[in-house]
């Protein structure tokens, strides 16, 4: 059985997740650790769970999600997985971070491709890669089906969607990713986003203002997408 730990990182309030299994394997998703205290929080969690870090999974490469990648590679010698389409984002991070008044991230680490349709396996932890571009060209979400949990990065949040007024963002692609990929998942799946509170597929279907087709209330049944409201 997997355990999921959440960390809030850097001034942007980025949500990083550590996932561990009973065999001592661990994976960190979007390590946005900027301060020493934030970096030590991961180390302490690994120690308390007697887990060894096996990989870093990136939903996308914006600076607030990658600040701690270099430290993970340096301290634990683990591979980093990222969608190839994020290369342009990674290469433009210094300019982007400077414009936002933030420290420059380390982007020198090597990475391996995380592409849609693939499953990344680390011990008993099995992450299905879903391509969800829009917020950035190579945004992906990771489905941990065994725990009915989706790590959505900045594609879907509680009550809203990812910002598409950024370099390399695409609103039409964002809506398509949310509607065609994420909303196609089972209603009971929990969604752990890159910022803010957790949510669920069913909650977003019935309340997210960006998902009007799902929010349409049938006047005859009083149901929204088959769910009584």
N, C-alpha and C positions, 0 to 999 in steps of 0.2 A: 504494500500500500504506500502511495506517495504522500509526502507532506509538503506543504507549500508555505513559504515564509515571504513576507513582504517587507520591503525597505523603501522609505521615502528619501530621495536623494536630491542634492543640489538646489539652488534657488528656484528652479522650475518645478519642484515638487514631483520629480519623475519617479515612477513606481518601478522598482526592480524586484524581481522574484527569484527566490532560490527554491529549487525543487529537489527533494531527496527521496530515496527509496529505502527499503529495509535492508538492502545489501550494502549500504554505505556509498552508493553513487549519488552524485549531485550535479545539477546543471544550473547555471545562473542565466537569467534572461534580462537583457538590457541593463548591464551594470553601470548606472550613472553616477557611481561614487566619485565625489569631487574632493571631499575633505578626508583627513586621516581618520577621523571618527567614523565616517561612513564606510571606509575601507575596512576598518577593524570590525565593524558590525558583521560583515560577511565572514571574516575569519572566525569570529566568536560563534556564529551559527554553525559553521562547519565543524568546529571543535565540539560543540554541545551535542551535535547529532552524530558524531564520529563518522563524518562523511568526507569523501575525497572528491574534489571538483573535477569533472570530466570534460566539460565544454562550456563555452559561452555561446548563447543563441541571441542573435540580434533581430528584432522586428524591423528595424531600419537604422540608419546611420546618423541621425541628427545628434549634435554634440551632447545634448543633455542625456542621451541614452548610451553614450559610448565613453564617457569620461573615465570609467574604471576598467575598460577593456585592457589597456596596457598593463595595469597592475595585475590583472588576472593572468595574463599571458606570462608576465615576468615571475610572479610568485608561485604559480601552479603549473606552468608549462602546458596549458590546455589549448585545444584548437578553437577557433572562432568561426561561427557559421553566419553567413550573410548572403542575401540574394545578389547575384552579379549586377543587376540594374542599379544597385545602391553605390556602385563604384564612383559614379559622377557626384553623388552627394558627399561621399567620403573625401573626394579630392577637392571639394569646395568648402569644406568645413571651416578652414581657417578664416576665410573671408566672411562666412556666415556668422561664426562666433564673434568675430571682431565687430561686426555691425550690431550685434546684440549686446555688446559690452561684456562679453563673457571670456574667460580664459580659453586659450587654444587647447584643443584636445590632442592627445597623442594618437596619430592615425598611421603609425609605421608598422603596426602588427599585420601579419599575414592572415588570410581568411580563406575559408572553404565555401563552396556554393551551397546555399539552402534554397532549393527550387521547388515550386509547386508539384505535388504528387509524390514527393519523396517522404520517407519516414526516417527520422534520426533516432537511433537507438543507443541508449547508454544504460547498461545493466537492464533493469526492468522498466526503465523510463522510455516511453515511446512517444515521440512528438511527430505528428503529421504536419507537414508544411503546406499552408494554404496561401496562395498568392493573392494579396489584397492591396494592389497599388492604388495610388490616388494621393494620399498625404505625402508620399514620396514615390518615385518610380519603382523601387524595389521593396516596398513594404510587404511584409508577410505576417501572418498570424500562425501561432503554433497551437494545435489541438492536442491536448493530453486526454485522449478518449477514455482511458481507464478511470480518470477522476472527473469526467464530464466537465472539463475546464478548457476554456480558450483564452490564450494570451494574445490580446488584440493589438498591442502596441498603441499607436496613435490613430488607428483606423476607426475604431468605435469606442465611444465613451458612454457613460450613463447619461442619457438624455440628449446626446449630440454626436457629431462625427468629427473626424480629424480636420485640422486647419488646412485649407487648400490655397491660401493666399501666401504661399511660400515658394521659393525657387524650386523648380522641377515638380511642383504639385499639379494635380489635374482633378478638378471637381467632378467631371463626368466619370472618370475612372474610379474616383472615391465612392460615388453613389453606386456604381455598378458592383464594386467589391462588396459593399455592405449588403446590398439587396440580393445579389446573385450568389454570393459565396457565404457570407456570415449568416444572413437570415435563412439560408437553406439548412442550417444546422438544427438539431433538435431543440425544442423550446426550453428544456430543463438545463441546458448547458450554462454554467456560470461563465461570465466574461470578466477577465482581469485586465483592465486597460493600462496604458502607459502613464496615465495621470488620473487622479480622482478615485472615486468609490467603485467597488465592484458592481456588476449588474448581471443580467441574464438575458438570454435570447428572448424569452417570453416577455420580459419587462420592456425591452426595446421595441418589440413588435407592437405593443399596445400603447406605448407612451412617447416614443421618440418622435419629435415633430418632423424630422427629416425623412421618416419612413411612412409617408401618408398612405400608400396602398395597404400597408398592414394596419394602419390606424383607422381605416374606414369601418364605421359601425353599421352593421346590417340593420336597417329599420324594422325588418320583420322578426328577426331573432334576438336583437339586442346584443349580439356577439361581435367582438372584434377579432378577426382572424380565427374564428372558432372558439374563442375564449370569452366566457360570460363576464360582463363588466357592469 
